[in-house]
Every structure is written in structure tokens, then in C-alpha cells.
Amino acid sequence: MVLLRSALNDYRAFRALPPHLQLTIITSFVFNCGFFLVIPFLASHMKDDLAFAGALVGVVLGVRTFAQQGMFFFGGMLADRFGIKPSLLMGCVIRILGFLFLGFAVEPVGMITGAVLTGLAGALFTPAIESAVSTWAHEVETSGGITRKETWGIYAVFSQMGSVVGPGLGAILFGVPFPLVCTIACGAFFVMFVLLALKLPRHIEGLEYSNPLDSIRAITANRVFIIFAIINASFLITYNQLYLALPADISRQGMPGGLIAWYFGLASVISILGQMPLARLAIAKGFRTTLVRAYVIMAAAFLPLLAVSPFAGHGEWFQALPAIAMVILLHIGFMLSAPMTRDLTAVLARERHVATHMGVVGTMGGIGVLVSSTITGSLLEYTTEPSLLSVIPWIGCMVFPICSAIAFSFFPFPESEPTN
């Protein structure tokens, strides 16, 4: 009953937001829905339908991730230079082209082209949307509405709902030819293109168009922000461990690989129900207390797996409890930190060149994931046989969030923070 009342209050808060801010938040839902309708099933399509080798499948998926995360910085600069609306519209067009390549290509070159285009579209979307939400939410806060951190919480809820609906639709359409699924996803992006073209303001008050060189100078001169972006990279690094840690632990349990879908379903439910209450708790505690605690919680998430890793699983239901605990703790840490770090990015940017700053945060995380995934992937070889060496990968997963927690303990956060 309490959760239902809280959800109704959050919906009223969303309805009280300006229409253009509502549209931007809904856009995050549709983008995630369309993305997760296709991408989770891309590997199966390449292996089963196109008979690609496993290494080639990995190359295509890796290229897509790198094209998106690595280009966030440039996507942010383009949004600051040409505006939010052109970036979003161009992103829709490129995402449609990318999905058409992924759906209809039968050769590796075509699939790689689709992967690059799909990733590039994400690099245009994310910094632009986050910059628009940051600016408009700041206006709402200064005019007496909900805080920007609460708006980021609402944004996270809608984004997460898209991450739930997309794979669900994909599962329903699993027997449908993959090219048709990609075409359906293209339809969602076309609808958003039309809505954004008609409804989104051409010029966003509070955002000035800036020369890319000015954006670069602003970043390089802002040493505090660069330090923050480096420290905060472990946010994405730690989340990425889910894609490596869950399959490894499911193997330890002796359970089928398809079980991973239930864990991500659990994560989505936790995120949708818990995001706003935890966001409000984070606001009450302030940047330093929240981020230090959030990263400690993320590190602690790997302790249950560390504790059971020397022991073989036998398929009993309780063997899943350590991984369930990991998913819950990781997402509690994420829900505490996400609204705060997005708000802090705009604060450290002094509300200028916000898209570029958002892009730098994403790119730093992408670089961190590229490096850490290689390390974690090699360490997970120790989990194939139960032994004391099996604890090594989980200790490795804990290193990044622990380092961030320590670093944030000394970080020069903005003044007027709560001291509790």
C-alpha cells in the first residue's frame, strides 16, 4: 500500500512537469524499449540464423558498445554545438538505419556497419537527453517544483521501464523473423522522430550553442570535474560486471543459462519500485554521504558470491540466493548514486556545456568497461572449478567501487551539503 501511494505521488509529480520535460522523459522509455527489443536477441540471430562464429559475434557486440560509449564525448559536443533537438532527430534517423542493417544484413560487414550506426545513435541520444533533462529540471527546481535529483529519479524509472518492456516484447516476438522485429523497433523510433520534430522546442532556454573548442577548453580547465568523471567511471564498470558475473555464478549453480533473464527481471522490478524512495533518501543525505555509501554497497554486493565461490552448486533453489543478493545490493547502490551523479555533473559543469560534460562521464565509463571487462573476463576462469582461487574474481570486482568510495570520501563536493 505504501509503495502504491508512493507511485501515485510520483506520477502526480511527473504530470506536474512541463510538457517538453515530460516528452523528453517519455523519449527515454521509448528509446530503451526499442533498443532492448532488438539488442538482447542480436547474438542469437547471428549465431543461429547467420551461422556466425562466436568470435565474430563478440566483435559485432563489442564494436556496438565501443561506438556508443566511446563516442559519448563527441555526441555531447555536437549537442552543445547544434542543439538538443537536431541531435535527437539525427539519432533517431541513424538508429533506424542501424537497425535496418542489423535486421537485413547477412554478411559481417553489414552487421558491423549496423553495430556502428546503432552505437553512434546512442552516443547522440544520451548526452542530448541528459542535457535537456538537466536544464529543464533545474528550472523546475528553481521555480519551486521538485528537485532536479527527484526529476532524475523519475527519469530513471521511465528508462528502467523501457528496459523491462523491450525484452518482454522481444520474448513475445521471439519466433518472429528477426528482420521483422528490427522493423518494428524502427517504427518506434520513427514515431519518436515525428513527436520530437513536432513537440520539442527548437531552442532550450538556459543552453547556449557553443563551439566544440570552447567545450573542450571548458572540460580541460575543469580539473575537479575530470577527477569526478574518473572516480565515477566505476559506476558503469561495476554494473557491467553483471553481464560477466551472473553467467559465471549460474554455471556454479549448475543451472541453465536462460535463468539469467529472471535475475534481470528482478533487477527491473527493484529499480522501478525503489528508485524514487531511494532518490529522496539520497537527497536528504547529500552528495558525499550518499555516494560513499552507494559505492560501499556496490562493493558489498560481491561478498555473497565470494563466500560461496569455493563450493560447487548442485541445482538446489538456495544456490541462487548469493546471486539474488548481488543483484539487489548492486541496484540499491545504483539507485542511490544515479540521480546524484547526474545532478552533480551539471553542478560541476556550472550549468554550461552540460551535454559535453555528460558525454565525458559516459566515455570515461566506457573506457573503464573496456579495460575492466578484459581483466574480469580472464579472472573468471578461476570460477570454473571450485577452489580457494575462486574468490579472486569477486575480490577484483570489489576493487573498483571500494576505490571510488575512498576517493569520494576526500572529493571536494559543492558546499551547503547536509552533514548527516
Helices and strands as residue ranges (DSSP letters): H 2-15, H 19-38, G 39-41, H 42-44, I 45-49, H 54-82, H 84-104, H 108-142, H 148-172, H 178-199, H 212-221, H 223-253, G 257-259, H 260-285, H 287-300, H 303-308, G 317-320, H 321-348, H 354-379, G 380-383, G 388-390, H 391-410
